Structures are given as structure tokens and as C-alpha cells.
Amino acid sequence: MDNFKTSADVLFILLGAIMILAMHAGFAFLELGTVRRKNQVNALVKILSDFAVSTLAYFFIGYGIAYGVHFFVGAEELTQKSGYELTKFFFLLTFAAAIPAIVSGGIAERARFGPQLAATFLLVGFLYPFFEGIAWNQAFGIQGWLKASFGEEFHDFAGSVVVHAVGGWVGLAAVLLLGARRGRYHKDGRIAGAHPPSSIPFLALGAWILIVGWFGFNVMSAQTLENVSGLVAMNSLLAMAGGTLVALALGRNDPGFVHNGPLAGLVAICAGSDLMHPLGALLTGGIAGGLFVVMFTLSQNRWKIDDVLGVWPLHGLCGAWGGIAAGIFGLKELGGMGGVAFMSQVAGTLLGVTIAFVGGLAVYGLLKIAVGIRLNPEDEFNGADLSIHKISAGAERETLW
């Protein structure tokens, strides 16, 4: 256990954990506002249930895999000095639990509830901490190899790749295995139903909750007061603004794009927020906002990938862009702080994406074979697992697991 942190550090990281915990309400309301009304209750219950399962998976398995730390000792030992390791666990749990929250938005409206909870346990207990340990705890000597090969380690200050790209590429695997929602596309590939958002106000509320919480996500990734940097806050702010305005322009004022634009910018700035010049952050966020609009449109309309909230372009692609952008705008030659290598950023990003996509195919593929991951046609038509229709009609509140 870490006994060398002050009580002020405990409070600092605890406040960060609380801010990121609040972001899960943002995930819930973003999904709530995007899905059809009959699936709104399911979206709310799923996010909260996923967080509870994530807590158990990370406590019993995941945190130990990532950092070699467990909590199976006496309470007195756990709370020695400041008990910093306990609040650090809480802080890092909120990152880990973002993986199923991200995936949830992609698989919405046709995924079975029970198998998704099982997937959450596997993702947070095993898959996510495997790469987390590589990127943030020197596991398997990969960081040392990157430094020896390219001069610097892979740098991801607040999780553009470790959290967002991993979540987005797992989400893509799940979406591909599930298939499109019924009625979304014709057999010849033409769009059959647009399924517009059920509530723009709820969608906007979710985006705003995420935006506010993101400053805890990024700034408090310093984990101690000694290491905190106002540069991270400034860069997060400018990346958010850049993502918003580019999405506004390219998305032709579409409110869905406008409210996802700042999230795209914030996803991308996580990795290099402690290194970039603010102008580099503005460019990083702006490119991410444009990337989201273009790739969401292509994936939905041309490639027929029914990713309901666009989690692959938003988190998967913008997260990968953020990992690479840290190796561009973090360089001293481009106004950054230095300490990064472009090739290390590319290699680390590709490794994270590969682990996530292959792992996502394995987790959801095994569940698909073993128990099935998709609702039957009647349940999908009426609403996923828990629906407003069932509750408002006074029907017995049955679930399908």
C-alpha cells in the first residue's frame, strides 16, 4: 500500500473520483436522450447496473491485474497513514467503469441485459486492466521496449487510448456481432428508419454533465496536488471548444453533432493534455470534432454499422487520434513540452486498439455462442428488457435474464 501521500492528496483524488462518477450520469442521459422512448428505462438501469458490476470486477480482479495491489488485508492496514491507495482505487475504478458505459451506447436497443452484465464483468475484470497495466504500470516490459526502440515510452496522461479507444473498439466488436436494429436498414442496404433521438434536452444534459466531469477526468489524472497542472485544464477547454465548433460547422447545426463535438475534442485531448501548447490542443479537438461527424455519417449510412450513439467514431477513432496527436503536438518543435515520440504513440495506440477489438470479439463472441446477446424480435419491438411501455401499462416488471 502507498503510505507516502498526504491527506490533501486523498481529498484531491477523491474529488476527482466523484467528478468522474458523476460522468456516468452523463453517459446515462446521453443514451437516454438518443434512444427511442420505449428503451429509455433500459438505458438508465443498464448504466447503473454496469457500474455496480464494474466495481466488483475491478475490486476482486482488475485492480490487481493492472497494479499488483489487492485489498484482502486487515482494515487497519488498509487505512494506514492517509489510506491513499483506497481513494486511488475509487478514482481508477471510475475510469474502468467507463468501458461498459461506452459500449452501452453502441449496443443500445437490441442487446440482452443479463449477457451485457456478464460482458461488463469480463471487460473490467480482465481485458481493460490488461492494457491498463501495460500503459500505466510498466507491465510486460512493453514500455521499456518502446523507450529503447524510439526514445520515449507511450504517453497517455488521462486515457485517450487506455479508456476511450479501448471502449470504442470493444464497442465496435459488440455492434458488429449484434447486427443492426430491426427496421434500421432494408435488405438492399438502404436506410429504412432514421430512429431520431427521443429527447434533445436529455441528450444535451448528458453532454453537459460529461463536459463538466471531464475536467476531473483530465486535471485530476495528476493524482497528487504536487503534480497538478493548469495547462491540462486550459488544453481541455480549448479542445472542447475546437470540437464543438467544427462539429457545428460540418454537422450543419445538427444538435446531435453539436453536443457530441465537445466530447470528441475532450476524448482526443486526454492523452496529451499535459504536454501540448493550447493551440495544439485546439487543433487536436477541432480535428476530433470533424472526425466524429464524418465517420459517424459514413459508418451509419454507407457501411451500415448501427452504432446507436456513435461510440466507435467518438471514442474509438477520436481516442486513437488523441494518442497519435500527443506524439505530434506534444513535440517541442510544435510548441509542446516534449518527452514523447511519434512512433511510440503510434505503436501504443495500435496495441491498445488491437487488444480492445480482438478482446471484444472474444468476449461478445463467446457470450453469443453460449447464451445469446440479442433480444428476440418481439422483445426488441416492445422495448429492451425494461421499457416505459411495460411500466406505464402496469404490467409485471419482468426482465429477460
Phi and psi in degrees as a GROMACS rama.xvg file:
@    title "Ramachandran Plot"
@    xaxis  label "Phi"
@    yaxis  label "Psi"
@TYPE xy
-88.8385  115.432  ASP-2
-110.052  15.5444  ASN-3
-113.628  19.9577  PHE-4
-109.654  151.103  LYS-5
-85.8652  166.037  THR-6
-63.906  -28.8275  SER-7
-64.8307  -36.7545  ALA-8
-65.7699  -37.2278  ASP-9
-60.8197  -46.7555  VAL-10
-63.9032  -41.0574  LEU-11
-59.3506  -51.2694  PHE-12
-74.7805  -27.6343  ILE-13
-64.4884  -43.2721  LEU-14
-62.7943  -38.1744  LEU-15
-62.3387  -43.6153  GLY-16
-61.2357  -41.474  ALA-17
-65.2769  -40.1554  ILE-18
-63.8224  -39.2993  MET-19
-75.1996  -34.5216  ILE-20
-56.9349  -41.5613  LEU-21
-63.2711  -28.0311  ALA-22
-61.1685  -27.0002  MET-23
-67.0863  -27.8433  HIS-24
-64.8695  -35.92  ALA-25
-63.3035  -44.5721  GLY-26
-57.3068  -43.6594  PHE-27
-64.1623  -47.2194  ALA-28
-73.2302  -30.8064  PHE-29
-62.9049  -44.1542  LEU-30
-69.7853  -41.5139  GLU-31
-55.6917  -43.2246  LEU-32
-76.6037  -19.1182  GLY-33
-91.8103  -38.5156  THR-34
-75.2798  167.983  VAL-35
-70.1098  156.158  ARG-36
-56.7598  -35.9324  ARG-37
-65.7032  -15.9203  LYS-38
-109.419  9.81364  ASN-39
-66.562  -42.5387  GLN-40
-62.4821  -42.151  VAL-41
-57.7522  -42.4061  ASN-42
-60.8699  -43.0052  ALA-43
-66.3583  -47.5472  LEU-44
-66.0381  -37.718  VAL-45
-64.5909  -44.2716  LYS-46
-64.1303  -44.8337  ILE-47
-66.7234  -43.0914  LEU-48
-64.7257  -40.9656  SER-49
-59.4602  -39.0156  ASP-50
-65.3628  -40.337  PHE-51
-64.2766  -44.7224  ALA-52
-64.1927  -40.3075  VAL-53
-59.5037  -40.1388  SER-54
-58.9356  -46.7933  THR-55
-67.2487  -44.1049  LEU-56
-62.4097  -41.7314  ALA-57
-74.6306  -36.4254  TYR-58
-66.0832  -48.2293  PHE-59
-83.0335  -28.648  PHE-60
-130.917  -57.5646  ILE-61
-61.1367  -45.439  GLY-62
-63.4919  -36.2661  TYR-63
-66.8685  -39.9048  GLY-64
-62.8611  -44.2692  ILE-65
-73.1572  -40.7519  ALA-66
-126.138  -0.674123  TYR-67
68.1395  22.8694  GLY-68
-115.821  135.663  VAL-69
-130.222  169.192  HIS-70
-117.477  21.501  PHE-71
-91.5078  58.1506  PHE-72
-134.625  178.057  VAL-73
-67.3527  155.153  GLY-74
-61.1107  -35.5876  ALA-75
-62.5757  -41.6272  GLU-76
-67.8313  -37.268  GLU-77
-60.9051  -35.732  LEU-78
-102.309  15.5986  THR-79
-56.304  143.475  GLN-80
53.9214  -118.229  LYS-81
-94.2369  -11.5133  SER-82
68.2088  30.8455  GLY-83
-59.2663  -37.8756  TYR-84
-61.4349  -30.0949  GLU-85
-68.6192  -44.1595  LEU-86
-72.2719  -30.6143  THR-87
-64.0522  -39.632  LYS-88
-59.0376  -47.601  PHE-89
-58.2563  -45.895  PHE-90
-59.5537  -50.5063  PHE-91
-72.8935  -26.1961  LEU-92
-60.5428  -41.2719  LEU-93
-63.4609  -29.9113  THR-94
-68.2599  -49.7134  PHE-95
-59.7555  -41.2624  ALA-96
-69.2697  -13.9323  ALA-97
-67.9436  -23.1269  ALA-98
-61.3423  -57.2167  ILE-99
-66.3827  -27.4406  PRO-100
-65.7121  -37.4082  ALA-101
-67.0233  -49.2972  ILE-102
-58.5062  -38.4006  VAL-103
-52.7261  -40.6543  SER-104
-67.3483  -29.3071  GLY-105
-77.3059  -36.6285  GLY-106
-96.5611  9.10576  ILE-107
-57.9601  150.14  ALA-108
79.4621  1.54375  GLU-109
-152.984  5.2034  ARG-110
-94.7878  140.891  ALA-111
-72.7741  142.889  ARG-112
-68.9594  -51.1378  PHE-113
-59.5223  -52.0289  GLY-114
-59.3997  -30.7479  PRO-115
-67.3577  -37.294  GLN-116
-63.7911  -38.7052  LEU-117
-64.2872  -41.8254  ALA-118
-61.8371  -41.1238  ALA-119
-57.209  -45.8923  THR-120
-60.1757  -44.0872  PHE-121
-68.2744  -40.4369  LEU-122
-66.8268  -46.804  LEU-123
-81.334  -29.0565  VAL-124
-80.266  -28.7071  GLY-125
-130.195  -56.2272  PHE-126
-67.6402  -55.124  LEU-127
-59.6604  -49.3249  TYR-128
-65.7195  -21.2048  PRO-129
-61.0745  -50.0564  PHE-130
-76.5959  -32.4242  PHE-131
-57.2818  -43.3851  GLU-132
-64.0305  -36.5849  GLY-133
-64.7317  -48.0264  ILE-134
-77.5074  -37.3402  ALA-135
-115.737  -1.21864  TRP-136
-141.808  21.8901  ASN-137
62.6589  24.6167  GLN-138
-66.8083  143.086  ALA-139
63.8256  9.41461  PHE-140
69.9235  12.2647  GLY-141
-69.3227  -40.1864  ILE-142
-62.5991  -41.262  GLN-143
-62.3325  -38.3952  GLY-144
-66.2509  -41.3295  TRP-145
-62.7189  -41.3508  LEU-146
-65.582  -40.7886  LYS-147
-66.743  -33.3375  ALA-148
-83.291  -40.0499  SER-149
-122.689  -1.01087  PHE-150
98.9454  -20.3588  GLY-151
-146.08  157.673  GLU-152
-76.7945  167.143  GLU-153
-68.9882  129.727  PHE-154
-114.717  122.319  HIS-155
-143.402  87.2158  ASP-156
-58.4659  -46.4788  PHE-157
-131.593  16.8933  ALA-158
99.7617  27.0942  GLY-159
-53.4379  -43.3127  SER-160
-95.7472  -49.8648  VAL-161
-57.0594  -41.0744  VAL-162
-99.9436  -59.6852  VAL-163
-76.0541  -49.0342  HIS-164
-63.5296  -40.2721  ALA-165
-61.1633  -48.9787  VAL-166
-60.9847  -41.6639  GLY-167
-67.2849  -38.3502  GLY-168
-79.1438  -30.9061  TRP-169
-62.1828  -42.955  VAL-170
-59.5965  -40.5728  GLY-171
-61.4016  -44.3436  LEU-172
-59.0168  -44.2544  ALA-173
-64.7401  -42.6305  ALA-174
-62.5821  -43.1588  VAL-175
-64.6736  -38.8029  LEU-176
-72.7271  -31.3642  LEU-177
-73.523  -39.7381  LEU-178
85.6082  171.526  GLY-179
-73.2991  157.324  ALA-180
-62.2315  145.85  ARG-181
-63.9394  133.006  ARG-182
87.4323  1.86111  GLY-183
-80.81  -41.7291  ARG-184
-131.631  148.686  TYR-185
-75.0824  166.172  HIS-186
-61.3025  -30.2657  LYS-187
-83.6487  2.99534  ASP-188
99.1106  -11.8268  GLY-189
-68.9017  148.995  ARG-190
-69.3061  126.504  ILE-191
-95.787  -39.348  ALA-192
-142.041  134.62  GLY-193
-79.1379  -26.3639  ALA-194
48.8776  64.2826  HIS-195
-65.734  160.938  PRO-196
-56.5462  143.445  PRO-197
-80.2558  -25.2016  SER-198
-153.926  103.119  SER-199
-62.5099  -40.6441  ILE-200
-58.4588  -42.8081  PRO-201
-66.9767  -39.7876  PHE-202
-58.7093  -45.8037  LEU-203
-65.2435  -40.7646  ALA-204
-60.3329  -44.192  LEU-205
-59.7847  -43.2128  GLY-206
-62.3857  -42.965  ALA-207
-66.5891  -40.1491  TRP-208
-61.0229  -42.8651  ILE-209
-63.3453  -43.1055  LEU-210
-59.9686  -47.5713  ILE-211
-63.9509  -47.0096  VAL-212
-64.3787  -25.8585  GLY-213
-62.6434  -24.414  TRP-214
-73.5095  -22.8895  PHE-215
-76.7994  -39.639  GLY-216
-56.1376  -46.6961  PHE-217
-87.4074  -58.2097  ASN-218
-60.539  -42.8125  VAL-219
-84.9831  4.26518  MET-220
-67.2262  -11.3359  SER-221
-61.2957  -29.7077  ALA-222
70.8874  -16.2852  GLN-223
-138.208  155.115  THR-224
-63.1134  -34.0589  LEU-225
-61.1327  -32.786  GLU-226
-97.937  -0.383961  ASN-227
-65.4302  145.553  VAL-228
-137.065  127.097  SER-229
-67.3778  -19.7461  GLY-230
-61.2585  -36.8741  LEU-231
-62.1387  -42.9958  VAL-232
-64.6691  -45.1411  ALA-233
-62.1149  -45.505  MET-234
-65.6467  -37.4323  ASN-235
-63.6216  -41.5935  SER-236
-62.6847  -46.4208  LEU-237
-71.4791  -36.7112  LEU-238
-63.6229  -40.0825  ALA-239
-60.5387  -45.9901  MET-240
-64.1108  -43.4358  ALA-241
-61.463  -44.8766  GLY-242
-62.7504  -39.169  GLY-243
-63.6273  -49.5232  THR-244
-70.879  -37.0171  LEU-245
-68.7515  -41.2053  VAL-246
-64.6841  -36.4409  ALA-247
-60.7979  -45.0476  LEU-248
-71.4364  -50.9581  ALA-249
-72.3244  -30.3195  LEU-250
-85.9702  3.51454  GLY-251
54.4402  47.1634  ARG-252
68.281  11.4516  ASN-253
-62.6995  125.274  ASP-254
-63.9627  -29.7188  PRO-255
-64.1686  -44.8101  GLY-256
-67.7333  -41.4836  PHE-257
-60.0284  -40.4613  VAL-258
-83.8065  -15.5847  HIS-259
-91.9928  -19.3666  ASN-260
-56.8688  -49.7842  GLY-261
-62.3068  -32.9717  PRO-262
-67.3276  -38.5314  LEU-263
-61.4873  -44.1598  ALA-264
-63.1529  -40.2019  GLY-265
-71.4345  -36.2179  LEU-266
-57.6139  -47.0956  VAL-267
-70.5765  -29.7682  ALA-268
-83.4718  -14.0392  ILE-269
-51.5989  -47.2565  CYS-270
-64.6365  -44.1715  ALA-271
-111.985  19.5519  GLY-272
-65.2904  -22.8287  SER-273
-90.6714  -2.29284  ASP-274
-119.403  -31.8679  LEU-275
-78.2685  154.998  MET-276
-72.0024  147.852  HIS-277
-53.864  -32.3827  PRO-278
-67.187  -36.2235  LEU-279
-64.3774  -37.5036  GLY-280
-65.7553  -39.5667  ALA-281
-61.0819  -44.3027  LEU-282
-66.1213  -42.0786  LEU-283
-59.0448  -47.4723  THR-284
-66.7476  -40.1776  GLY-285
-63.6271  -44.0207  GLY-286
-62.4214  -39.4038  ILE-287
-63.6554  -41.8845  ALA-288
-60.3494  -43.2123  GLY-289
-67.5401  -39.3529  GLY-290
-60.4383  -41.1294  LEU-291
-63.8192  -48.572  PHE-292
-60.39  -47.8739  VAL-293
-66.1254  -47.1592  VAL-294
-75.9905  -31.0015  MET-295
-62.9823  -44.7917  PHE-296
-63.8852  -44.7578  THR-297
-64.5293  -46.721  LEU-298
-65.6514  -36.898  SER-299
-77.2213  -46.023  GLN-300
-91.0502  -38.3799  ASN-301
-97.7762  -42.1669  ARG-302
-93.9393  -6.5135  TRP-303
58.5607  38.3418  LYS-304
-92.9539  108.244  ILE-305
-86.3853  73.4775  ASP-306
-96.7438  98.926  ASP-307
-56.1648  -50.2682  VAL-308
-95.8916  2.0748  LEU-309
69.912  41.8168  GLY-310
-70.8464  -28.1398  VAL-311
-69.0701  -51.3201  TRP-312
-65.7736  -37.8597  PRO-313
-71.8343  -52.8611  LEU-314
-95.2752  -46.2574  HIS-315
-65.3461  -52.4321  GLY-316
-81.294  -43.557  LEU-317
-68.2272  -32.4815  CYS-318
-65.5259  -43.7323  GLY-319
-63.981  -40.8971  ALA-320
-60.0872  -40.6725  TRP-321
-62.3191  -40.0819  GLY-322
-61.9272  -41.3394  GLY-323
-74.0118  -38.4584  ILE-324
-60.5571  -32.6376  ALA-325
-61.7475  -30.9955  ALA-326
-82.9824  -3.87366  GLY-327
-105.945  -63.8097  ILE-328
-81.8425  -6.30323  PHE-329
-83.7238  -11.0935  GLY-330
-70.8723  144.555  LEU-331
-61.1649  -32.5418  LYS-332
-63.4019  -22.1795  GLU-333
-112.118  25.0271  LEU-334
89.2736  2.96804  GLY-335
-86.0342  -176.402  GLY-336
-83.4964  -15.9143  MET-337
82.9223  -170.736  GLY-338
81.6101  14.7224  GLY-339
-130.92  157.779  VAL-340
-129.802  131.547  ALA-341
-56.3969  -45.6397  PHE-342
-67.7873  -33.9882  MET-343
-64.9291  -38.0426  SER-344
-66.8993  -41.0621  GLN-345
-64.7346  -45.8048  VAL-346
-64.754  -45.319  ALA-347
-64.2273  -38.6405  GLY-348
-65.9443  -45.7836  THR-349
-62.8601  -37.8784  LEU-350
-63.4267  -46.0382  LEU-351
-62.1236  -43.7584  GLY-352
-63.0116  -42.6759  VAL-353
-65.923  -46.6779  THR-354
-58.9572  -42.9636  ILE-355
-66.0103  -48.0035  ALA-356
-69.0715  -45.9531  PHE-357
-65.8998  -42.8527  VAL-358
-64.0872  -39.109  GLY-359
-63.4952  -41.4955  GLY-360
-62.02  -39.7198  LEU-361
-66.8822  -48.7345  ALA-362
-63.4475  -53.518  VAL-363
-74.3472  -29.5764  TYR-364
-66.1908  -43.0456  GLY-365
-65.6201  -41.9537  LEU-366
-66.0164  -36.2321  LEU-367
-62.5201  -41.8968  LYS-368
-71.2917  -41.4443  ILE-369
-75.8306  -48.2142  ALA-370
-132.53  -10.8074  VAL-371
86.4702  142.095  GLY-372
-120.107  -2.76266  ILE-373
-117.035  142.123  ARG-374
-62.1415  151.231  LEU-375
-73.9161  162.64  ASN-376
-55.8392  -40.1043  PRO-377
-65.7316  -44.1771  GLU-378
-68.2102  -36.5213  ASP-379
-65.8841  -36.5918  GLU-380
-66.4713  -40.6676  PHE-381
-80.683  -24.4979  ASN-382
132.489  142.07  GLY-383
-72.0869  116.032  ALA-384
55.8962  -75.6198  ASP-385
-110.112  122.63  LEU-386
-132.671  153.821  SER-387
-59.2565  -35.9461  ILE-388
-58.8995  -46.9921  HIS-389
-64.8896  -42.3988  LYS-390
-72.7277  -46.5458  ILE-391
-67.705  -26.1665  SER-392
-81.1494  -3.863  ALA-393
76.8371  15.2069  GLY-394
-73.2858  160.284  ALA-395
-61.8408  135.333  GLU-396
-83.3805  80.3322  ARG-397
-93.3694  149.903  GLU-398
-118.737  170.342  THR-399
-107.18  14.2827  LEU-400
